[in-house]
């Protein structure tokens, strides 16, 4: 990656932003006065294997925002990008090279983080412990430590009162501290692919939570306090074998998207029919034989995915879902489809069903052919 950035010295009396052309190559991060990248214009070379800190900082000075910094070999580099997107790209590149250098270390690399950091991201960084330096960041809004080997979350995490996003997916976490419920501003909690066996009751105290991702864990139940999450919009509990959905979820009236894929449910969880603004239901790879007729009462439903189940029939009025755009019903035991689908605008995936009443060539020709055939049967 290469491009222009503004650079400010971390020492000295003349601390002015200067435009420099930066480029990365393997573990080198070089910068020049111009984009000619000539040896004569070369201003410095950083060994990215020596980076011990990199973070973005939303604090502003008189000259702009989109700031970020990193420390290497005892020197701090203060940089400014042209946009938030540009800043994140540079941080990802710097972090990826640094992660590559550290990935074979037997212990977690030393992590030092500026107390003013608002966003801290160390993904695929061989971390085995939650970096304690983060707990001193009083203005932090986002933590992303996904794809590491972290096993525990410290009790002190509850002190991060400004935290809005916490991504600890793809780690080895087995439990959450009760203090997780003290994160008053938390809107997104991603714990996908861990080893969590239960969620604490204090999860219900996360009154600002909008997204909760706990798929692919070892959960046997959800706490009833989850019903207190009045702002919850997205819930992912996929691949937690037969995890029951508590009746208290009915109080979560803002849920628009839910993923229950791969939970081996024999019966459809009826609480899902109580979500008045549900738009997307991901329910592939279960053992449903039927869908409740109440599902067609979710008038805002746009996407319904129930492939790889054991369905023998669908609700007769399913074609009356006017907002439905995608209907995935492949790999079931259907021998016929409701005639109401003949007038549906949804894209239908219905292959690999033992249809006895719909000609095979119609199914093979896909969604449009199926709907034309069904319409002719009326």
C-alpha positions in Angstrom: 0.0 0.0 0.0 1.2 3.5 -0.7 -0.1 7.1 -0.6 0.1 10.5 1.0 -0.1 11.1 4.7 0.6 14.0 7.0 3.4 13.4 9.6 4.2 15.3 12.7 7.4 14.8 14.8 6.8 13.4 18.3 9.8 15.4 19.6 11.3 18.8 19.1 10.2 22.3 19.1 8.9 22.5 15.5 5.9 20.2 15.6 4.3 20.9 12.3 2.4 18.6 10.0 4.4 17.7 6.9 3.2 16.0 3.8 5.1 12.7 3.1 4.6 9.9 0.7 4.4 6.5 2.5 4.7 2.9 1.1 4.8 -0.5 2.7 6.8 -3.4 1.4 7.0 -6.6 3.4 8.1 -5.4 6.9 9.3 -2.0 5.7 7.3 1.2 6.1 9.2 3.9 4.2 8.4 7.6 3.6 9.7 10.2 1.2 9.4 13.9 0.5 7.8 13.2 -2.9 6.1 10.3 -4.7 9.2 9.7 -6.8 10.4 7.4 -4.0 14.0 8.1 -5.0 16.8 7.4 -2.6 17.6 11.1 -2.4 14.1 11.9 -1.2 13.9 9.1 1.3 13.2 10.4 4.8 13.0 7.2 6.9 12.3 3.5 7.1 10.4 1.8 9.9 10.7 -1.9 10.6 7.1 -3.0 11.1 8.3 -6.0 13.1 9.2 -3.6 15.9 5.8 -2.0 16.1 4.5 -2.3 19.7 1.5 0.1 19.5 -0.9 1.2 16.7 -4.2 2.9 17.3 -6.5 5.5 15.9 -7.4 8.6 17.9 -10.5 10.6 17.2 -9.3 13.6 19.3 -9.0 16.7 17.1 -6.4 19.5 17.1 -6.7 22.7 15.2 -5.4 21.1 12.0 -7.8 18.2 11.5 -8.9 14.7 12.5 -8.4 11.2 11.1 -5.3 10.8 13.3 -3.5 7.6 14.1 -0.1 6.6 15.6 2.2 3.7 16.1 5.4 3.1 18.1 8.4 1.3 16.8 11.9 1.0 18.3 11.0 3.5 21.0 9.8 6.2 18.6 6.2 7.3 18.2 4.9 8.2 14.7 2.0 10.7 14.6 0.1 10.5 11.3 -3.0 12.0 9.7 -5.0 10.4 6.9 -7.3 12.1 4.4 -10.4 10.2 5.6 -11.6 7.7 8.2 -11.6 4.9 5.6 -8.0 5.7 4.6 -6.9 5.7 8.2 -8.4 2.3 8.8 -6.7 0.9 5.7 -3.3 2.0 6.8 -3.9 0.6 10.3 -4.9 -2.7 8.9 -1.8 -2.9 6.7 0.5 -1.9 9.5 -1.2 -4.4 11.8 -1.1 -7.2 9.3 2.6 -7.0 8.8 3.2 -6.7 12.6 0.9 -9.8 13.1 2.8 -11.8 10.6 6.0 -11.1 12.4 4.4 -12.1 15.8 2.2 -15.0 14.9 4.7 -17.7 15.8 5.5 -16.2 19.2 4.7 -18.6 22.1 3.4 -15.8 24.3 1.3 -12.8 23.6 3.3 -9.9 22.2 3.7 -6.8 24.4 1.0 -4.4 23.7 1.2 -0.7 24.7 -1.7 1.5 23.9 -2.0 5.3 24.2 -4.5 6.3 27.0 -6.2 8.6 24.6 -6.9 5.9 22.0 -10.6 5.6 21.0 -10.2 2.7 18.6 -7.9 -0.3 19.3 -7.7 -3.2 16.8 -5.4 -6.1 17.1 -6.8 -8.9 15.0 -4.9 -12.2 14.3 -2.1 -11.0 16.6 -1.3 -14.1 18.7 -2.8 -12.5 21.8 -3.4 -15.0 24.6 -4.4 -12.5 27.2 -6.7 -9.4 27.1 -4.2 -6.5 26.9 -4.4 -4.7 30.3 -3.3 -1.4 28.7 -6.7 -1.1 27.1 -8.3 -0.8 30.6 -6.6 2.6 31.0 -8.3 4.0 27.8 -10.9 6.2 29.3 -12.3 7.4 26.0 -12.3 4.1 24.1 -15.3 3.4 21.9 -14.2 0.3 19.9 -12.2 -2.8 20.7 -11.5 -5.4 18.1 -9.4 -8.4 19.3 -10.9 -11.0 17.0 -8.9 -14.0 15.7 -6.6 -14.4 18.7 -6.3 -16.9 21.5 -7.7 -14.9 24.4 -9.2 -17.1 27.1 -10.5 -14.6 29.7 -12.1 -11.2 29.8 -10.9 -9.2 32.9 -13.5 -8.1 35.4 -12.2 -4.6 35.1 -13.7 -4.3 31.6 -16.8 -2.8 33.2 -14.8 0.4 33.7 -14.8 1.2 30.0 -18.0 3.4 30.2 -17.6 4.8 26.7 -17.2 1.5 24.9 -19.6 1.1 22.0 -18.3 -1.9 20.1 -16.6 -5.0 21.5 -15.4 -7.7 19.1 -13.9 -10.8 20.7 -14.9 -13.2 18.0 -12.7 -16.2 17.1 -11.0 -16.6 20.5 -11.0 -19.2 23.2 -13.2 -17.4 25.8 -15.2 -19.8 28.0 -17.1 -17.3 30.2 -18.0 -13.6 30.6 -17.5 -11.6 33.8 -20.6 -10.1 35.5 -19.1 -6.7 34.9 -19.9 -7.0 31.2 -23.3 -5.6 32.2 -21.7 -2.3 33.3 -20.9 -1.3 29.8 -23.6 1.3 29.6 -22.9 2.5 26.0 -22.3 -0.9 24.4 -24.2 -1.3 21.2 -22.4 -4.2 19.5 -21.1 -7.4 21.2 -19.5 -10.0 19.0 -18.5 -13.3 20.7 -18.8 -15.5 17.6 -16.7 -18.7 17.7 -15.6 -19.1 21.3 -16.2 -21.7 24.0 -18.8 -19.8 26.0 -21.1 -22.1 28.0 -23.4 -19.5 29.5 -24.1 -15.8 29.5 -24.3 -13.9 32.8 -27.7 -12.5 33.9 -26.0 -9.0 33.8 -26.2 -9.2 30.0 -29.7 -7.8 30.4 -28.2 -4.5 31.8 -26.8 -3.6 28.3 -29.7 -1.3 27.6 -28.1 0.2 24.5 -27.2 -3.1 22.9 -28.4 -3.4 19.3 -26.3 -6.4 18.0 -25.5 -9.6 19.9 -23.5 -12.3 18.1 -22.9 -15.5 20.1 -23.0 -18.1 17.3 -20.7 -21.2 17.4 -20.2 -21.4 21.1 -21.2 -24.0 23.7 -24.3 -22.3 25.0 -27.1 -24.5 26.4 -29.4 -21.6 27.2 -29.8 -17.8 27.1 -30.6 -15.9 30.3 -34.2 -14.7 30.7 -32.8 -11.2 31.3 -32.1 -11.0 27.5 -35.7 -9.8 27.3 -34.6 -6.5 28.9 -32.6 -5.6 25.7 -35.3 -3.3 24.3 -33.0 -1.9 21.6 -31.8 -5.3 20.3 -32.1 -5.5 16.5 -29.9 -8.4 15.5 -29.4 -11.7 17.3 -27.1 -14.5 16.1 -27.2 -17.8 18.1 -26.4 -20.2 15.3 -24.7 -23.5 15.9 -25.4 -23.7 19.6 -27.1 -27.1 19.7 -30.8 -27.0 20.5 -30.4 -23.8 22.5 -33.9 -22.8 23.7 -35.0 -19.3 23.0 -36.5 -17.8 26.2 -40.1 -16.5 26.1 -38.7 -13.2 27.5 -37.4 -12.5 24.0 -40.9 -11.5 23.0 -40.2 -8.2 24.8 -37.5 -7.4 22.2 -39.8 -5.7 19.8 -37.0 -4.2 17.6 -35.5 -7.4 16.3 -35.2 -7.3 12.6 -32.7 -10.1 12.0 -32.2 -13.4 13.7 -29.9 -16.4 12.9 -30.8 -19.8 14.4 -28.9 -21.8 11.8 -27.6 -25.3 12.7 -29.3 -25.6 16.1 -31.0 -28.9 15.3 -34.4 -27.6 16.3 -37.2 -30.2 15.9 -39.9 -27.5 16.6 -39.9 -24.0 15.2 -39.3 -21.5 18.1 -42.6 -19.8 18.3 -41.2 -16.7 20.1 -39.8 -15.7 16.7 -43.3 -15.1 15.4 -43.7 -12.4 18.1 -41.1 -10.1 16.5 -43.3 -7.5 14.8 -40.6 -5.9 12.6 -38.7 -9.1 11.7 -37.2 -8.8 8.2 -34.6 -11.6 8.0 -34.9 -15.2 9.4 -31.8 -17.4 9.0 -32.9 -20.9 9.9 -31.1 -23.3 7.6 -29.8 -26.7 8.9 -32.4 -27.5 11.5 -35.0 -30.3 11.6 -38.3 -28.5 11.0 -41.0 -30.5 9.4 -43.4 -27.6 9.2 -43.5 -23.9 9.6 -46.2 -22.2 11.8 -48.9 -20.3 9.9 -48.0 -17.4 12.2 -44.9 -16.8 10.2 -46.9 -15.2 7.4 -48.1 -12.6 9.9 -44.6 -11.1 9.8 -45.6 -8.6 7.1 -42.1 -7.0 6.9 -40.3 -10.3 6.3 -37.9 -9.9 3.3 -35.7 -13.0 3.6 -36.7 -16.5 4.8 -34.0 -19.2 4.7 -35.0 -22.7 5.8 -33.0 -24.9 3.5 -31.6 -28.2 4.8 -34.5 -29.0 7.1 -37.2 -31.7 6.9 -40.1 -29.6 5.7 -43.0 -31.5 4.1 -45.2 -28.4 3.5 -45.2 -24.7 3.7 -48.0 -22.4 5.0 -50.5 -22.0 2.2 -50.5 -18.1 2.5 -46.7 -17.7 2.3 -47.0 -16.2 -1.1 -49.0 -13.3 0.4 -45.8 -11.9 2.1 -45.6 -8.8 -0.1 -42.1 -7.8 1.1 -40.6 -11.2 0.6 -37.6 -11.0 -1.7 -35.7 -14.3 -1.0 -37.2 -17.7 -0.1 -34.7 -20.5 0.4 -36.3 -23.9 0.8 -33.8 -26.2 -0.9 -32.9 -29.7 0.5 -36.2 -30.4 2.2 -39.0 -33.0 1.7 -41.4 -30.9 -0.2 -43.6 -32.5 -2.9 -45.6 -29.4 -3.7 -45.5 -25.7 -3.2 -48.3 -23.4 -2.2 -50.1 -21.9 -5.2 -49.9 -18.5 -3.6 -46.2 -18.4 -4.5 -47.3 -18.1 -8.2 -47.8 -14.3 -7.7 -44.9 -13.8 -5.3 -42.0 -11.4 -6.3 -39.6 -13.4 -4.2 -36.6 -15.3 -5.7 -37.2 -19.0 -4.8 -34.5 -21.6 -4.3 -36.3 -24.9 -4.2 -33.9 -27.5 -5.7 -33.3 -30.9 -4.2 -36.8 -31.5 -3.0 -38.8 -34.7 -4.0 -41.5 -32.8 -5.9 -44.1 -35.2 -7.2 -46.5 -32.7 -8.5 -44.2 -30.1 -10.0 -42.4 -31.2 -13.2 -38.7 -31.7 -12.8 -37.8 -29.5 -15.7 -39.8 -26.6 -14.1 -37.8 -26.9 -10.9 -34.5 -27.1 -12.9 -35.3 -23.9 -14.7 -35.4 -22.0 -11.4 -37.5 -19.4 -9.7 -39.3 -17.7 -12.6 -40.3 -21.0 -14.1 -41.7 -22.3 -10.8 -43.8 -19.2 -10.3 -45.2 -19.3 -13.9 -46.1 -23.0 -13.4 -47.8 -22.3 -10.0 -49.7 -19.4 -11.4 -51.1 -21.5 -14.2 -52.5 -24.0 -11.7 -54.9 -21.5 -10.2 
